[in-house]
C-alpha cells in the first residue's frame, strides 16, 4: 500500500537568541493504515498522537532542532514508543530545549528511512541550522524541507547557528536538482514545487537573506 501524507498544523512559540515568536507549524504524518512516521513533532503531542490514531508510530524524524519543531518529540516518543531521529550537527540546538533527553538515533546524509510504504532519503541541507535535513521520497514525488525552503525562498538565516551562503548552497545543490514537479512540503505555511521556486534562486542571492 502506498503511503499517504497528512498535514496537521499546531501552534506554539519559537524561541532563540532571547526572543520568542508565535508560530504555526506543519506536522507531517506519512503512513498507511497500519503504521506511520512523524516529521517534526511540534507543540502538541496529544494532537499528533490523535492524528496518528491506532497506527504504530515507527519514528519521529526532526528536520532540525529549533524548539518549535522538537518541543513535543520526547512526550510523543514516550507515549508511542517511537524513536527520535536527528542529525548530530543539531545537538547543541536540541540541548537548549531538551537538556536531559538525547535523540535515539542520528540521521546521516544518504540514509533511507523506510516506513509504511515510504522511502525517505535524508538530504543534509545545512544553513537554517547546522544539522538541517530534507527528506525526499521520489515515489511520493515529494520533499519535506523543514525550514530550508519555503514558498517564496530560503528559510531564515538571521539568528545563531544559521548561515545564508550555506543555505543557498544547500538549496542549489541538493533541492533544485530534484525533478521540477516535486512537491515541497514545508515546516510552516503552504506547499510549493521545486519547479515554482527554482527560477528565483538568483533573486534570493541578490536579496541576501
VMD Tcl script that draws the C-alpha trace (Angstrom):
set ca {
  {0.00 0.00 0.00}
  {1.33 3.42 -0.95}
  {1.90 5.80 1.89}
  {-0.35 8.81 2.27}
  {0.65 12.19 3.60}
  {-1.38 14.06 6.20}
  {-0.71 17.59 7.45}
  {-1.50 18.70 10.98}
  {-0.99 22.35 11.94}
  {-0.05 23.02 15.56}
  {0.56 26.34 17.27}
  {3.08 27.47 19.86}
  {6.22 29.57 20.17}
  {9.69 29.68 18.68}
  {12.46 30.97 20.94}
  {16.11 31.71 20.11}
  {18.65 34.41 20.92}
  {16.47 35.89 23.66}
  {13.38 36.41 21.51}
  {10.09 34.49 21.36}
  {7.58 34.47 18.50}
  {4.15 32.91 17.98}
  {4.28 30.31 15.21}
  {2.12 27.76 13.41}
  {3.98 24.60 12.41}
  {3.28 21.88 9.88}
  {3.49 18.39 11.34}
  {3.69 15.84 8.53}
  {2.42 12.30 9.09}
  {3.47 9.78 6.45}
  {1.98 6.33 6.60}
  {-0.62 3.75 5.66}
  {-3.47 2.26 7.67}
  {-1.12 0.33 9.97}
  {1.97 2.39 10.66}
  {3.30 5.90 10.26}
  {6.17 8.25 10.91}
  {6.00 11.86 12.06}
  {8.15 14.63 10.62}
  {8.65 17.42 13.19}
  {6.71 16.84 16.41}
  {5.72 20.44 17.07}
  {3.98 21.84 20.14}
  {1.18 19.34 20.86}
  {1.92 15.66 21.50}
  {-1.75 14.92 22.19}
  {-2.92 16.33 18.86}
  {-0.19 14.50 16.96}
  {-0.97 11.21 18.71}
  {-4.65 11.68 17.89}
  {-3.80 12.24 14.22}
  {-1.67 9.08 14.16}
  {-4.56 7.21 15.76}
  {-4.18 3.50 16.36}
  {-1.35 3.14 13.85}
  {2.09 2.11 15.04}
  {4.35 5.16 15.09}
  {7.67 3.99 13.70}
  {9.75 7.15 14.01}
  {9.78 10.83 14.87}
  {12.11 12.50 12.37}
  {13.34 16.04 13.11}
  {14.21 18.24 10.14}
  {16.22 20.40 12.58}
  {16.32 21.17 16.29}
  {14.77 24.60 16.67}
  {12.45 24.30 19.64}
  {9.23 24.79 17.67}
  {9.99 21.66 15.63}
  {11.02 19.37 18.51}
  {9.25 20.57 21.66}
  {6.67 17.74 21.61}
  {9.07 15.00 20.44}
  {10.01 13.43 23.82}
  {6.41 13.36 25.04}
  {5.25 11.78 21.77}
  {8.08 9.25 21.92}
  {7.24 8.32 25.49}
  {3.58 7.92 24.63}
  {4.10 5.83 21.48}
  {7.46 4.11 21.87}
  {8.70 5.72 18.64}
  {12.37 6.60 18.27}
  {13.51 10.20 17.72}
  {15.90 10.86 14.82}
  {18.05 13.99 14.48}
  {21.18 14.99 12.57}
  {24.07 15.15 15.06}
  {25.13 18.64 13.93}
  {21.98 19.99 15.59}
  {22.71 18.52 19.01}
  {23.65 21.93 20.51}
  {20.25 23.32 19.49}
  {18.47 20.19 20.73}
  {20.10 20.53 24.16}
  {18.67 24.05 24.54}
  {15.18 22.54 24.61}
  {15.77 19.03 25.96}
  {18.98 19.07 28.04}
  {18.12 15.81 29.80}
  {16.97 13.72 26.83}
  {19.10 12.82 23.82}
  {17.64 11.74 20.45}
  {17.57 7.97 19.98}
  {19.28 7.82 16.58}
  {21.39 10.07 14.36}
  {20.42 10.92 10.81}
  {23.09 10.71 8.12}
  {23.17 12.13 4.62}
  {22.10 9.49 2.12}
  {20.35 7.32 4.68}
  {16.92 5.97 3.71}
  {14.17 5.74 6.33}
  {11.58 3.15 5.38}
  {8.13 3.11 6.92}
  {4.61 2.40 5.79}
  {5.31 2.35 2.08}
  {7.55 5.40 2.15}
  {11.28 5.54 1.41}
  {12.57 8.85 2.70}
  {16.11 9.75 1.63}
  {17.92 12.04 4.03}
  {19.48 15.11 2.39}
  {21.73 17.09 4.74}
  {20.91 20.73 3.93}
  {22.64 22.98 6.46}
  {22.14 26.73 6.55}
  {18.99 27.40 8.56}
  {20.56 25.15 11.17}
  {23.81 23.13 11.04}
  {22.02 19.79 11.11}
  {19.03 20.70 8.98}
  {17.84 17.90 6.72}
  {15.25 17.45 4.00}
  {13.50 14.15 3.36}
  {12.92 13.17 -0.26}
  {10.69 10.36 -1.46}
  {10.75 10.02 -5.27}
  {7.90 7.50 -5.14}
  {5.65 10.02 -3.42}
  {7.01 12.85 -5.57}
  {7.62 15.00 -2.52}
  {10.36 16.50 -0.40}
  {9.84 17.60 3.19}
  {12.05 20.66 3.60}
  {11.50 21.77 7.18}
  {12.67 25.38 7.29}
  {15.24 25.09 4.49}
  {12.99 26.02 1.54}
  {9.59 27.70 1.58}
  {7.13 29.01 -0.96}
  {9.00 32.19 -1.88}
  {12.51 31.41 -0.78}
  {15.00 30.09 1.75}
  {14.42 29.76 5.45}
  {15.64 32.47 7.81}
  {19.36 32.79 8.46}
  {19.48 35.82 10.73}
  {19.97 34.02 14.05}
  {22.54 31.87 15.81}
  {23.72 28.67 14.13}
  {22.48 29.83 10.70}
  {24.37 30.99 7.58}
  {22.92 32.45 4.37}
  {25.60 31.32 1.86}
  {25.31 27.79 3.26}
  {21.53 27.59 2.88}
  {21.81 28.88 -0.70}
  {24.37 26.18 -1.46}
  {22.14 23.51 0.10}
  {19.10 24.61 -1.87}
  {21.00 24.95 -5.16}
  {22.89 21.66 -4.93}
  {20.50 19.38 -3.05}
  {16.96 20.61 -3.72}
  {16.79 22.45 -7.04}
  {18.35 19.38 -8.69}
  {15.21 17.36 -7.86}
  {12.51 16.91 -10.55}
  {10.61 20.18 -11.05}
  {7.25 18.56 -10.31}
  {8.42 17.51 -6.84}
  {6.05 18.87 -4.18}
  {7.84 20.86 -1.46}
  {6.16 20.32 1.91}
  {7.45 22.94 4.29}
  {7.79 23.42 8.03}
  {5.42 26.39 8.02}
  {2.85 27.65 5.52}
  {1.70 26.24 2.22}
  {3.39 23.76 -0.07}
  {5.05 24.63 -3.37}
  {7.06 22.78 -6.03}
  {10.72 22.68 -6.99}
  {9.79 24.00 -10.42}
  {7.97 27.00 -8.93}
  {10.93 28.01 -6.77}
  {13.95 27.18 -8.97}
  {13.71 30.24 -11.27}
  {14.09 32.59 -8.29}
  {17.48 31.45 -6.99}
  {19.37 34.50 -8.28}
  {16.74 36.83 -6.79}
  {17.27 35.23 -3.37}
  {21.03 35.58 -3.67}
  {20.69 39.23 -4.65}
  {18.33 39.82 -1.71}
  {20.89 38.25 0.57}
  {18.63 36.91 3.29}
}
mol new
graphics top color blue
foreach p $ca { graphics top sphere $p radius 0.5 }
foreach p [lrange $ca 0 end-1] q [lrange $ca 1 end] { graphics top cylinder $p $q radius 0.2 }
display resetview
